[in-house]
Amino acid sequence: MEIDYSNIKVIGFDADDTLWVNETYFRDAELEFSKLMAPYETANTIDQELFKRQIENLPLYGYGIKGFILSMVEIALELSNNSISNKTIDAILNIGKDMLSKPVDLLEGVEEVLITLSQDYRLIVVTKGDLLDQERKLEKSKITHYFHHIEVVSDKQEANYSKLLNHLDIKPSEFLMIGNSLKSDILPLINIKANAIHVPFHTTWMHEHVVATEKDNKKYKTITSLLEVLPLLNKNQKTRV
């Protein structure tokens, strides 16, 4: 499917699992939590209950590691009928602290793509999650100097994107979003008449999954590596000269 990107002036990047590794740490933490809770329930039930609690808590805690930690503590208390030891609670908190101290590992080609695109486009970051944690990761990434603007939002729905584009005086037709989540980074943009390129990560949180019908008749490109963005935009860049 050919898509014309020649009108693009501003490119937005998702952060977690688009610029750097993130979801892998959550999967590892879930495994550790499951081991701690093994005396009380099966691994499958623990995973299901934790996921349900995270979704229930999103309106209260939002996205990010801190809400994840609180959800783990709540489920530990619930599954143990409030008999969980202080030692186990401490171990759960340490899982979270370990996640918060993880290194920021850039994904393949990130810096090459940013160096190249920043010469011809205005680049921004649009990410959701806990503000303090996202600021920490951005600082550790050493790539913030490529971006004209960084926005941490509570959620990524059509209204969030429309408000941001209006605030930055960006026309939807001139904006391209690049991200790993169809639900958060791609479909909302298509719905507001902007552009999007999907770069799937090898693992995706269940909450970010979409059903096939949600993708019907949506015009976007899917690539396997961020580096594939360069030839796509370079071809259209030539038409602007």
Solvent accessible surface area in square Angstrom, and as a share of the most:
residue,aa,sasa,rsa
1,M,133,0.59
2,E,134,0.60
3,I,25,0.13
4,D,99,0.51
5,Y,3,0.01
6,S,28,0.18
7,N,76,0.39
8,I,1,0.01
9,K,111,0.47
10,V,5,0.03
11,I,0,0.00
12,G,0,0.00
13,F,0,0.00
14,D,10,0.05
15,A,0,0.00
16,D,27,0.14
17,D,9,0.05
18,T,6,0.03
19,L,0,0.00
20,W,1,0.00
21,V,31,0.18
22,N,17,0.09
23,E,15,0.07
24,T,39,0.23
25,Y,34,0.13
26,F,24,0.10
27,R,62,0.23
28,D,73,0.38
29,A,4,0.03
30,E,30,0.13
31,L,114,0.57
32,E,83,0.37
33,F,0,0.00
34,S,11,0.07
35,K,138,0.58
36,L,57,0.28
37,M,0,0.00
38,A,62,0.48
39,P,107,0.67
40,Y,83,0.32
41,E,66,0.30
42,T,85,0.50
43,A,59,0.46
44,N,96,0.49
45,T,40,0.23
46,I,0,0.00
47,D,62,0.32
48,Q,94,0.42
49,E,40,0.18
50,L,2,0.01
51,F,46,0.19
52,K,105,0.44
53,R,43,0.16
54,Q,19,0.08
55,I,56,0.28
56,E,109,0.49
57,N,11,0.06
58,L,30,0.15
59,P,118,0.74
60,L,139,0.69
61,Y,82,0.31
62,G,28,0.26
63,Y,34,0.13
64,G,25,0.24
65,I,8,0.04
66,K,80,0.34
67,G,8,0.08
68,F,3,0.01
69,I,17,0.09
70,L,79,0.40
71,S,1,0.00
72,M,0,0.00
73,V,27,0.15
74,E,50,0.22
75,I,1,0.00
76,A,0,0.00
77,L,65,0.32
78,E,89,0.40
79,L,40,0.20
80,S,6,0.04
81,N,130,0.66
82,N,116,0.59
83,S,74,0.48
84,I,18,0.09
85,S,56,0.36
86,N,135,0.69
87,K,173,0.73
88,T,24,0.14
89,I,37,0.19
90,D,74,0.38
91,A,30,0.24
92,I,0,0.00
93,L,69,0.34
94,N,72,0.37
95,I,21,0.11
96,G,0,0.00
97,K,127,0.54
98,D,75,0.39
99,M,6,0.03
100,L,44,0.22
101,S,73,0.47
102,K,55,0.23
103,P,80,0.50
104,V,24,0.14
105,D,68,0.35
106,L,60,0.30
107,L,46,0.23
108,E,129,0.58
109,G,18,0.18
110,V,2,0.01
111,E,70,0.31
112,E,98,0.44
113,V,0,0.00
114,L,0,0.00
115,I,82,0.42
116,T,55,0.32
117,L,6,0.03
118,S,39,0.25
119,Q,134,0.59
120,D,75,0.39
121,Y,13,0.05
122,R,82,0.30
123,L,0,0.00
124,I,0,0.00
125,V,0,0.00
126,V,2,0.01
127,T,2,0.01
128,K,31,0.13
129,G,18,0.17
130,D,37,0.19
131,L,102,0.51
132,L,120,0.60
133,D,7,0.04
134,Q,3,0.01
135,E,86,0.38
136,R,52,0.19
137,K,13,0.06
138,L,9,0.05
139,E,129,0.58
140,K,87,0.37
141,S,6,0.04
142,K,148,0.63
143,I,1,0.00
144,T,51,0.30
145,H,132,0.59
146,Y,30,0.12
147,F,21,0.09
148,H,123,0.55
149,H,48,0.22
150,I,59,0.30
151,E,49,0.22
152,V,37,0.21
153,V,20,0.12
154,S,90,0.58
155,D,34,0.18
156,K,7,0.03
157,Q,107,0.47
158,E,74,0.33
159,A,77,0.60
160,N,43,0.22
161,Y,3,0.01
162,S,49,0.31
163,K,157,0.67
164,L,8,0.04
165,L,5,0.02
166,N,125,0.64
167,H,136,0.61
168,L,30,0.15
169,D,129,0.67
170,I,10,0.05
171,K,128,0.54
172,P,52,0.32
173,S,55,0.36
174,E,26,0.11
175,F,0,0.00
176,L,0,0.00
177,M,0,0.00
178,I,0,0.00
179,G,0,0.00
180,N,15,0.08
181,S,7,0.05
182,L,26,0.13
183,K,79,0.34
184,S,6,0.04
185,D,2,0.01
186,I,0,0.00
187,L,13,0.07
188,P,11,0.07
189,L,0,0.00
190,I,27,0.14
191,N,62,0.32
192,I,27,0.14
193,K,163,0.69
194,A,9,0.07
195,N,29,0.15
196,A,2,0.02
197,I,0,0.00
198,H,19,0.08
199,V,15,0.09
200,P,61,0.39
201,F,27,0.11
202,H,146,0.65
203,T,30,0.17
204,T,45,0.26
205,W,36,0.13
206,M,106,0.47
207,H,36,0.16
208,E,18,0.08
209,H,110,0.49
210,V,30,0.17
211,V,93,0.53
212,A,72,0.56
213,T,101,0.59
214,E,80,0.36
215,K,75,0.32
216,D,81,0.42
217,N,157,0.81
218,K,63,0.27
219,K,116,0.49
220,Y,30,0.11
221,K,54,0.23
222,T,73,0.43
223,I,6,0.03
224,T,120,0.70
225,S,27,0.17
226,L,8,0.04
227,L,53,0.26
228,E,63,0.28
229,V,0,0.00
230,L,28,0.14
231,P,84,0.53
232,L,30,0.15
233,L,2,0.01
234,N,80,0.41
235,K,100,0.42
236,N,11,0.06
237,Q,36,0.16
238,K,135,0.57
239,T,97,0.56
240,R,88,0.32
241,V,161,0.92
